[in-house]
Amino acid sequence: MAGSDGGAGETREAGESAKRGGARPPLGSRARDAIRERIVDRRYPQGSRLVEREIAAELQMSRVPVREALRSLVTEGLLELLPHSGVRVRRLERADVEHLYEVWEPLAVQASRLAARRVARAAPREPEGLGALRGTLDVAERAAAADEGASEVAAHTAFHEGIVALSGNPLLARTMEQLGWQLQLLFGLREEPAHMRAQHAVIFRHIVAGDEETAAASTLLHVRDSRSVALRSLFGDESDHGGGGGGGGGGANLYTSLA
């Protein structure tokens, strides 16, 4: 059934794309982006089973690109295979959150260090990407003022992606790309305290100053504070297992000393 459904629809949509000069992304990529967006904004809740046929109808495309997209999202870690057939949205367990932060922490710290180094070396010019990074802070503030949680989460993710882009290290960028959507999903599930935005502003200030080690140190404390917030939000964890700050705790005070 999937084969008979896929061929004609695939051919039609491919033909339309060709008429437009190939401007639109491939169908599989469009399906992946649409499904990913629905996972991150929780239209597809954690643990929910995704049915290929139903998603194809919702996205108004054939089942072939949807099948391709689901496989890709399993690889990204947003979906998981069911024991017999099909997929479901991955439910983040405590161990998943711990593992994600264990990997993200050193990468985020190094990204800030390299970004500050690149700014220092480019002075007095402003390197490409610094303006975009500054813009994510403005977007986050506007989203918070308008109480637009999804937009604020997207801006939070964009800030960290912007630091990676500013670092100028393509290998780091490729590595972080594998974590990006899992981080955005996590950010969307946890609280988004106002002090996290303030921490972004501090990190940005040290990057702009070209201060590698202070930028790295402030990023380290921010990621550990983020970890504490996530564990508290998702699992009611009031303890501090990783030396992080937890909103307003010892880590937050250390962070203030770097501001």
DRENDODO-439305 format. One line per field, with one value per residue: x, z, y of N, C-alpha, C in turn; residue number from 1. Coordinates in pm, whole numbers, always signed. Last residue first. Example, Ala and Ser with C-alpha at 12.3 -4.5 7.8 and 13.67 -1.06 7.14 Angstrom:
DRENDODO-439305
n.u <- [+1285	+1319]
n.w <- [+708	+780]
n.v <- [-225	-569]
ca.u <- [+1367	+1230]
ca.w <- [+714	+780]
ca.v <- [-106	-450]
c.u <- [+1290	+1320]
c.w <- [+787	+780]
c.v <- [+3	-330]
resi <- [2	1]
***
This chain:
DRENDODO-439305
n.u <- [+3002	+3122	+2961	+2737	+2827	+2827	+2550	+2473	+2586	+2431	+2111	+1946	+1869	+2161	+2441	+2628	+2742	+2582	+2379	+2190	+1832	+1577	+1393	+1169	+1202	+1183	+1285	+1527	+1665	+1674	+1823	+2066	+2133	+2166	+2394	+2571	+2568	+2671	+2926	+3032	+3011	+3195	+3429	+3443	+3471	+3710	+3877	+3856	+3738	+3629	+3409	+3220	+3228	+3127	+2867	+2761	+2747	+2554	+2331	+2286	+2206	+1958	+1825	+1818	+1654	+1397	+1364	+1185	+1154	+1147	+1074	+1235	+1486	+1453	+1431	+1681	+1845	+1771	+1862	+2151	+2320	+2415	+2542	+2780	+2930	+2938	+3076	+3323	+3401	+3420	+3459	+3377	+3231	+2989	+2850	+2836	+2677	+2441	+2355	+2287	+2078	+1892	+1789	+1661	+1479	+1313	+1214	+1069	+876	+735	+636	+569	+531	+641	+881	+997	+1033	+1216	+1433	+1490	+1567	+1801	+1961	+1985	+2147	+2400	+2432	+2439	+2679	+2862	+2879	+3197	+3357	+3432	+3764	+3996	+3949	+3986	+4079	+3853	+3674	+3805	+3790	+3516	+3483	+3633	+3480	+3233	+3307	+3384	+3131	+2990	+3140	+3110	+2809	+2707	+2758	+2618	+2362	+2291	+2301	+2088	+1874	+1878	+1830	+1561	+1417	+1205	+1070	+1037	+751	+777	+708	+670	+674	+786	+903	+961	+1235	+1203	+1302	+1524	+1764	+1844	+1743	+1474	+1475	+1511	+1273	+1095	+1168	+1097	+821	+770	+831	+620	+359	+304	+135	+2	+42	-169	-104	+138	+42	-104	+93	+265	+203	+367	+273	+418	+630	+561	+330	+328	+334	+575	+768	+918	+738	+692	+949	+975	+787	+903	+1155	+1078	+948	+1164	+1328	+1172	+1154	+1416	+1327	+1271	+1382	+1376	+1226	+966	+963	+1059	+840	+658	+786	+768	+492	+451	+609	+482	+234	+305	+440	+299	+88	+214	+374	+195	+83]
n.w <- [+3618	+3791	+4011	+3921	+3941	+4209	+4242	+4101	+4257	+4492	+4356	+4162	+4006	+3993	+3937	+3956	+4048	+3999	+4178	+4395	+4439	+4357	+4095	+3941	+3677	+3527	+3688	+3784	+3547	+3448	+3643	+3618	+3353	+3382	+3542	+3357	+3169	+3325	+3388	+3125	+3054	+3223	+3123	+2860	+2913	+3047	+2841	+2631	+2561	+2375	+2428	+2323	+2525	+2740	+2647	+2627	+2896	+2976	+2829	+2940	+3195	+3136	+3065	+3314	+3472	+3404	+3320	+3186	+3260	+2990	+2729	+2567	+2616	+2488	+2222	+2192	+2224	+2001	+1805	+1848	+1824	+1568	+1564	+1694	+1485	+1307	+1463	+1496	+1229	+1177	+1371	+1429	+1636	+1536	+1556	+1836	+1887	+1760	+1921	+2142	+2026	+1946	+2193	+2257	+2049	+2109	+2354	+2265	+2111	+2307	+2474	+2482	+2633	+2551	+2686	+2559	+2303	+2355	+2445	+2217	+2037	+2157	+2136	+1863	+1790	+1859	+1651	+1433	+1486	+1461	+1201	+1115	+1353	+1332	+1370	+1511	+1582	+1527	+1761	+1923	+1791	+1828	+2104	+2139	+2010	+2170	+2408	+2320	+2251	+2497	+2620	+2455	+2492	+2763	+2765	+2601	+2739	+2974	+2879	+2788	+3021	+3167	+2998	+3008	+3280	+3299	+2968	+2729	+2488	+2143	+1976	+1797	+1516	+1377	+1546	+1782	+1959	+1791	+1783	+1860	+1786	+1826	+1731	+1471	+1392	+1393	+1186	+966	+971	+915	+651	+510	+548	+410	+146	+120	+143	+7	+177	+378	+643	+708	+556	+679	+933	+881	+788	+1015	+1333	+1635	+1972	+2235	+2401	+2408	+2150	+1897	+1981	+2087	+1949	+1871	+1705	+1504	+1394	+1290	+1086	+919	+859	+725	+500	+379	+327	+143	-70	-83	-83	-383	-629	-877	-1054	-1051	-1185	-983	-812	-972	-981	-718	-698	-880	-769	-524	-605	-735	-517	-268	-286	-360	-129	+78	+0]
n.v <- [+3840	+3674	+3677	+3544	+3284	+3243	+3253	+3029	+2830	+2846	+2953	+3064	+2773	+2581	+2552	+2239	+2012	+1796	+1756	+1895	+1847	+1857	+1752	+1714	+1656	+1890	+2100	+1995	+1951	+2217	+2350	+2213	+2287	+2561	+2557	+2454	+2658	+2871	+2787	+2783	+3052	+3167	+3045	+3146	+3418	+3407	+3320	+3520	+3809	+3977	+4122	+3952	+3757	+3902	+3951	+3693	+3624	+3814	+3734	+3483	+3560	+3670	+3438	+3316	+3466	+3391	+3040	+2833	+2479	+2234	+2186	+2340	+2236	+1985	+2066	+2183	+1957	+1813	+1986	+1982	+1769	+1778	+2021	+1985	+1877	+2089	+2280	+2157	+2171	+2447	+2715	+2971	+3073	+3149	+2908	+2891	+3112	+3032	+2827	+2981	+3131	+2942	+2862	+3102	+3123	+2908	+2999	+3219	+3099	+2960	+3170	+3474	+3707	+3938	+3928	+3709	+3815	+4019	+3866	+3712	+3911	+4006	+3779	+3752	+3971	+3887	+3703	+3872	+4008	+3799	+3712	+3825	+4047	+4379	+4517	+4567	+4218	+3953	+3844	+3867	+3697	+3454	+3428	+3402	+3154	+2983	+2996	+2901	+2637	+2532	+2524	+2349	+2115	+2055	+2029	+1825	+1586	+1622	+1679	+1422	+1269	+1385	+1324	+1046	+996	+1080	+1065	+1179	+976	+1021	+931	+619	+405	+67	-250	-370	-173	+141	+368	+714	+1054	+1209	+1113	+1111	+862	+928	+1108	+938	+794	+1001	+1067	+837	+849	+1083	+1017	+809	+894	+1230	+1501	+1647	+1626	+1452	+1227	+1156	+1096	+865	+686	+665	+763	+772	+775	+968	+1030	+1374	+1492	+1693	+1949	+2035	+2161	+1935	+1799	+1982	+2001	+1742	+1750	+1947	+1838	+1602	+1708	+1838	+1620	+1477	+1659	+1909	+2264	+2459	+2515	+2392	+2537	+2480	+2243	+2077	+2071	+1935	+1688	+1610	+1579	+1364	+1162	+1122	+1031	+792	+643	+603	+422	+193	+155	+120	-121]
ca.u <- [+2921	+3183	+3097	+2731	+2806	+2955	+2634	+2427	+2637	+2572	+2197	+1963	+1838	+2022	+2393	+2561	+2815	+2689	+2472	+2288	+1972	+1625	+1521	+1154	+1203	+1133	+1159	+1423	+1637	+1608	+1686	+1992	+2114	+2062	+2270	+2543	+2524	+2538	+2830	+3032	+2934	+3055	+3386	+3432	+3357	+3592	+3861	+3833	+3795	+3739	+3535	+3245	+3268	+3265	+2957	+2780	+2831	+2689	+2385	+2323	+2332	+2063	+1848	+1892	+1798	+1449	+1372	+1276	+1124	+1182	+1008	+1090	+1458	+1472	+1322	+1561	+1853	+1746	+1718	+2070	+2257	+2352	+2419	+2670	+2906	+2876	+2941	+3240	+3386	+3317	+3511	+3449	+3359	+3090	+2879	+2907	+2813	+2515	+2396	+2397	+2193	+1964	+1867	+1760	+1586	+1385	+1294	+1182	+971	+801	+731	+568	+492	+512	+789	+964	+946	+1082	+1372	+1451	+1449	+1686	+1930	+1911	+2004	+2340	+2429	+2330	+2552	+2846	+2807	+3067	+3352	+3337	+3647	+3873	+3941	+3928	+4169	+3976	+3642	+3785	+3922	+3585	+3414	+3676	+3622	+3246	+3252	+3486	+3241	+2944	+3130	+3244	+2887	+2693	+2819	+2758	+2441	+2291	+2394	+2225	+1908	+1892	+1960	+1665	+1435	+1332	+1044	+1120	+834	+709	+796	+638	+667	+737	+954	+881	+1162	+1260	+1208	+1395	+1733	+1870	+1888	+1521	+1452	+1612	+1400	+1087	+1184	+1237	+897	+742	+916	+762	+419	+302	+237	-43	+137	-160	-228	+136	+130	-172	-20	+313	+158	+346	+308	+309	+569	+654	+385	+344	+211	+494	+666	+980	+792	+579	+887	+1064	+767	+767	+1146	+1156	+873	+1046	+1375	+1211	+1036	+1359	+1406	+1225	+1405	+1440	+1371	+1007	+909	+1142	+965	+630	+766	+900	+557	+383	+638	+623	+245	+240	+496	+414	+59	+118	+435	+283	+0]
ca.w <- [+3533	+3659	+4028	+3938	+3808	+4138	+4305	+4053	+4123	+4496	+4450	+4285	+4012	+4035	+4025	+3890	+4077	+3904	+4158	+4300	+4475	+4429	+4161	+4077	+3770	+3471	+3615	+3878	+3636	+3373	+3614	+3744	+3389	+3293	+3597	+3479	+3129	+3265	+3496	+3208	+2982	+3237	+3262	+2884	+2834	+3121	+2960	+2611	+2683	+2333	+2482	+2254	+2389	+2746	+2678	+2506	+2805	+3033	+2808	+2798	+3179	+3189	+2963	+3206	+3495	+3349	+3415	+3120	+3285	+3124	+2834	+2561	+2659	+2633	+2285	+2181	+2320	+2133	+1820	+1849	+1954	+1611	+1488	+1768	+1606	+1266	+1415	+1613	+1293	+1111	+1365	+1305	+1668	+1552	+1424	+1760	+1942	+1710	+1784	+2153	+2089	+1843	+2113	+2348	+2059	+1982	+2350	+2356	+2045	+2199	+2523	+2372	+2687	+2491	+2717	+2701	+2322	+2302	+2534	+2342	+2008	+2141	+2268	+1937	+1757	+1934	+1790	+1443	+1482	+1591	+1298	+1069	+1266	+1394	+1291	+1556	+1626	+1421	+1646	+1959	+1804	+1691	+2039	+2195	+1959	+2032	+2408	+2369	+2149	+2393	+2679	+2471	+2358	+2712	+2848	+2561	+2607	+2981	+2939	+2696	+2911	+3220	+3026	+2879	+3224	+3370	+3105	+2794	+2620	+2255	+2021	+1890	+1598	+1400	+1426	+1670	+1952	+1878	+1722	+1887	+1782	+1865	+1871	+1547	+1399	+1483	+1321	+997	+990	+1043	+759	+511	+598	+553	+217	+98	+258	+4	+88	+239	+570	+772	+529	+536	+915	+934	+702	+886	+1228	+1509	+1856	+2141	+2415	+2441	+2286	+1911	+1917	+2165	+2012	+1957	+1825	+1584	+1454	+1396	+1199	+971	+929	+848	+595	+421	+418	+270	+8	-115	-36	-257	-520	-768	-1061	-976	-1253	-1101	-766	-935	-1103	-776	-621	-898	-904	-527	-532	-810	-648	-279	-242	-454	-259	+82	+0]
ca.v <- [+3929	+3683	+3731	+3690	+3341	+3240	+3355	+3158	+2851	+2884	+2883	+3138	+2913	+2582	+2654	+2348	+2135	+1824	+1646	+1946	+1829	+1976	+1727	+1761	+1542	+1765	+2116	+2037	+1838	+2110	+2393	+2208	+2145	+2510	+2611	+2378	+2523	+2879	+2805	+2663	+2951	+3205	+3021	+3002	+3371	+3449	+3235	+3377	+3750	+3891	+4176	+4078	+3723	+3853	+4063	+3774	+3547	+3816	+3869	+3494	+3489	+3757	+3541	+3250	+3482	+3516	+3151	+2928	+2620	+2283	+2110	+2360	+2373	+1993	+1990	+2267	+2067	+1754	+1967	+2103	+1790	+1654	+2006	+2047	+1798	+1963	+2308	+2182	+2040	+2367	+2578	+2949	+3010	+3253	+2964	+2788	+3108	+3148	+2794	+2885	+3198	+3017	+2767	+3045	+3223	+2908	+2876	+3240	+3189	+2885	+3072	+3378	+3577	+3905	+4038	+3700	+3698	+4052	+3966	+3647	+3829	+4095	+3833	+3650	+3972	+3997	+3656	+3776	+4081	+3866	+3629	+3780	+3929	+4287	+4481	+4635	+4358	+4036	+3846	+3937	+3839	+3505	+3436	+3519	+3274	+3007	+3030	+3039	+2727	+2552	+2601	+2487	+2173	+2090	+2122	+1965	+1609	+1579	+1786	+1536	+1241	+1385	+1465	+1114	+960	+1153	+1017	+1208	+1035	+977	+1043	+710	+487	+207	-168	-450	-311	+56	+258	+583	+942	+1265	+1090	+1233	+881	+823	+1159	+1039	+725	+931	+1164	+880	+734	+1077	+1114	+782	+827	+1084	+1447	+1648	+1708	+1582	+1299	+1188	+1213	+984	+721	+716	+672	+843	+692	+944	+899	+1266	+1482	+1549	+1904	+1942	+2247	+2036	+1734	+1937	+2120	+1789	+1658	+1964	+1966	+1594	+1626	+1915	+1725	+1415	+1626	+1779	+2150	+2404	+2608	+2320	+2552	+2600	+2361	+2101	+2131	+2073	+1765	+1631	+1685	+1493	+1212	+1163	+1158	+899	+672	+691	+559	+250	+176	+237	+0]
c.u <- [+2993	+3114	+3169	+2869	+2806	+2942	+2772	+2512	+2596	+2627	+2340	+2055	+1855	+1984	+2256	+2501	+2750	+2764	+2593	+2396	+2062	+1772	+1571	+1279	+1190	+1117	+1098	+1287	+1527	+1571	+1609	+1845	+2031	+2029	+2151	+2417	+2491	+2485	+2687	+2927	+2923	+2964	+3239	+3378	+3334	+3465	+3740	+3796	+3764	+3808	+3655	+3377	+3303	+3316	+3103	+2879	+2864	+2786	+2527	+2388	+2379	+2200	+1959	+1920	+1880	+1600	+1436	+1287	+1221	+1131	+1033	+1014	+1307	+1440	+1333	+1441	+1728	+1753	+1683	+1923	+2149	+2279	+2343	+2537	+2786	+2843	+2868	+3095	+3299	+3297	+3405	+3507	+3443	+3227	+2991	+2945	+2896	+2657	+2479	+2446	+2311	+2087	+1953	+1851	+1698	+1501	+1376	+1273	+1093	+906	+807	+676	+475	+458	+649	+863	+904	+985	+1232	+1382	+1398	+1558	+1808	+1876	+1924	+2189	+2365	+2317	+2434	+2714	+2784	+3004	+3209	+3323	+3557	+3750	+4038	+3930	+4117	+4069	+3769	+3752	+3908	+3721	+3481	+3610	+3670	+3391	+3264	+3436	+3347	+3055	+3087	+3239	+3026	+2787	+2818	+2831	+2590	+2377	+2405	+2326	+2051	+1936	+1984	+1803	+1548	+1330	+1178	+1085	+909	+807	+712	+738	+634	+732	+911	+925	+1084	+1172	+1281	+1285	+1603	+1842	+1924	+1672	+1481	+1598	+1510	+1216	+1182	+1263	+1045	+819	+893	+851	+569	+374	+230	+70	+104	-70	-224	+10	+134	-87	-87	+198	+189	+315	+276	+357	+459	+577	+483	+409	+209	+354	+556	+875	+842	+622	+772	+1003	+851	+742	+1009	+1143	+945	+964	+1259	+1255	+1071	+1244	+1342	+1313	+1368	+1463	+1443	+1158	+951	+1095	+1055	+757	+739	+891	+698	+458	+576	+657	+386	+256	+437	+447	+173	+85	+341	+343	+86]
c.w <- [+3506	+3572	+3895	+3951	+3817	+4002	+4240	+4114	+4068	+4359	+4442	+4385	+4149	+4059	+4077	+3990	+4012	+3930	+4076	+4281	+4365	+4466	+4226	+4160	+3917	+3574	+3576	+3808	+3736	+3464	+3544	+3724	+3517	+3326	+3514	+3549	+3253	+3230	+3442	+3319	+3062	+3164	+3280	+3023	+2856	+3045	+3043	+2740	+2683	+2449	+2439	+2301	+2311	+2609	+2683	+2532	+2682	+2942	+2862	+2772	+3034	+3175	+3008	+3093	+3387	+3365	+3352	+3210	+3204	+3141	+2973	+2672	+2662	+2685	+2437	+2242	+2314	+2241	+1952	+1876	+1952	+1744	+1530	+1696	+1683	+1387	+1376	+1571	+1418	+1173	+1304	+1289	+1544	+1582	+1431	+1622	+1865	+1762	+1725	+2016	+2095	+1901	+2011	+2271	+2151	+1986	+2222	+2357	+2134	+2129	+2413	+2401	+2577	+2541	+2665	+2740	+2467	+2324	+2486	+2437	+2136	+2118	+2262	+2078	+1832	+1913	+1879	+1586	+1497	+1596	+1431	+1173	+1227	+1305	+1371	+1469	+1543	+1455	+1534	+1839	+1832	+1693	+1900	+2130	+2010	+1973	+2267	+2370	+2193	+2285	+2574	+2525	+2367	+2574	+2791	+2637	+2572	+2849	+2950	+2751	+2815	+3107	+3077	+2900	+3090	+3311	+3170	+2938	+2691	+2382	+2146	+1928	+1696	+1489	+1464	+1540	+1828	+1860	+1828	+1825	+1820	+1865	+1918	+1696	+1481	+1503	+1428	+1140	+1031	+1073	+896	+628	+611	+616	+368	+168	+241	+125	+95	+144	+422	+695	+588	+499	+769	+915	+749	+798	+1093	+1400	+1730	+2019	+2316	+2459	+2303	+2048	+1909	+2108	+2081	+2023	+1923	+1710	+1546	+1469	+1318	+1092	+992	+928	+729	+523	+469	+372	+143	-21	-80	-215	-385	-646	-946	-973	-1181	-1175	-883	-889	-1075	-903	-673	-827	-926	-662	-537	-740	-717	-418	-276	-418	-357	-54	+0]
c.v <- [+4060	+3788	+3745	+3751	+3494	+3306	+3360	+3270	+2985	+2912	+2931	+3071	+2974	+2725	+2630	+2443	+2255	+1951	+1686	+1841	+1882	+1963	+1855	+1743	+1584	+1655	+1982	+2045	+1872	+1993	+2282	+2247	+2133	+2364	+2561	+2428	+2441	+2740	+2810	+2675	+2823	+3107	+3056	+2973	+3222	+3410	+3277	+3303	+3600	+3822	+4093	+4140	+3849	+3810	+4018	+3887	+3630	+3742	+3879	+3630	+3493	+3690	+3637	+3349	+3411	+3526	+3274	+3051	+2707	+2426	+2167	+2290	+2399	+2132	+2001	+2197	+2154	+1862	+1901	+2081	+1898	+1670	+1881	+2031	+1853	+1876	+2179	+2205	+2052	+2230	+2487	+2810	+2985	+3194	+3067	+2841	+3006	+3154	+2908	+2840	+3102	+3088	+2840	+2949	+3174	+3007	+2871	+3118	+3213	+2971	+3000	+3274	+3473	+3772	+4008	+3808	+3684	+3936	+4002	+3744	+3763	+4016	+3924	+3696	+3868	+3998	+3762	+3724	+3988	+3942	+3696	+3689	+3893	+4165	+4387	+4603	+4445	+4185	+3937	+3949	+3918	+3654	+3496	+3538	+3400	+3131	+3067	+3085	+2873	+2646	+2632	+2576	+2320	+2153	+2154	+2057	+1757	+1603	+1749	+1649	+1359	+1366	+1475	+1259	+1029	+1125	+1096	+1159	+1055	+1051	+999	+821	+568	+278	-25	-369	-388	-89	+182	+476	+815	+1158	+1151	+1216	+1003	+838	+1055	+1090	+823	+857	+1097	+975	+770	+962	+1113	+885	+806	+1025	+1294	+1612	+1720	+1677	+1439	+1267	+1255	+1110	+851	+766	+736	+741	+772	+866	+869	+1135	+1366	+1525	+1752	+1918	+2166	+2125	+1839	+1864	+2080	+1908	+1703	+1875	+1986	+1723	+1620	+1838	+1809	+1518	+1564	+1745	+2018	+2285	+2548	+2408	+2487	+2617	+2490	+2225	+2164	+2144	+1911	+1714	+1712	+1604	+1349	+1225	+1212	+1033	+791	+734	+653	+393	+239	+263	+125]
resi <- [259	258	257	256	255	254	253	252	251	250	249	248	247	246	245	244	243	242	241	240	239	238	237	236	235	234	233	232	231	230	229	228	227	226	225	224	223	222	221	220	219	218	217	216	215	214	213	212	211	210	209	208	207	206	205	204	203	202	201	200	199	198	197	196	195	194	193	192	191	190	189	188	187	186	185	184	183	182	181	180	179	178	177	176	175	174	173	172	171	170	169	168	167	166	165	164	163	162	161	160	159	158	157	156	155	154	153	152	151	150	149	148	147	146	145	144	143	142	141	140	139	138	137	136	135	134	133	132	131	130	129	128	127	126	125	124	123	122	121	120	119	118	117	116	115	114	113	112	111	110	109	108	107	106	105	104	103	102	101	100	99	98	97	96	95	94	93	92	91	90	89	88	87	86	85	84	83	82	81	80	79	78	77	76	75	74	73	72	71	70	69	68	67	66	65	64	63	62	61	60	59	58	57	56	55	54	53	52	51	50	49	48	47	46	45	44	43	42	41	40	39	38	37	36	35	34	33	32	31	30	29	28	27	26	25	24	23	22	21	20	19	18	17	16	15	14	13	12	11	10	9	8	7	6	5	4	3	2	1]
***
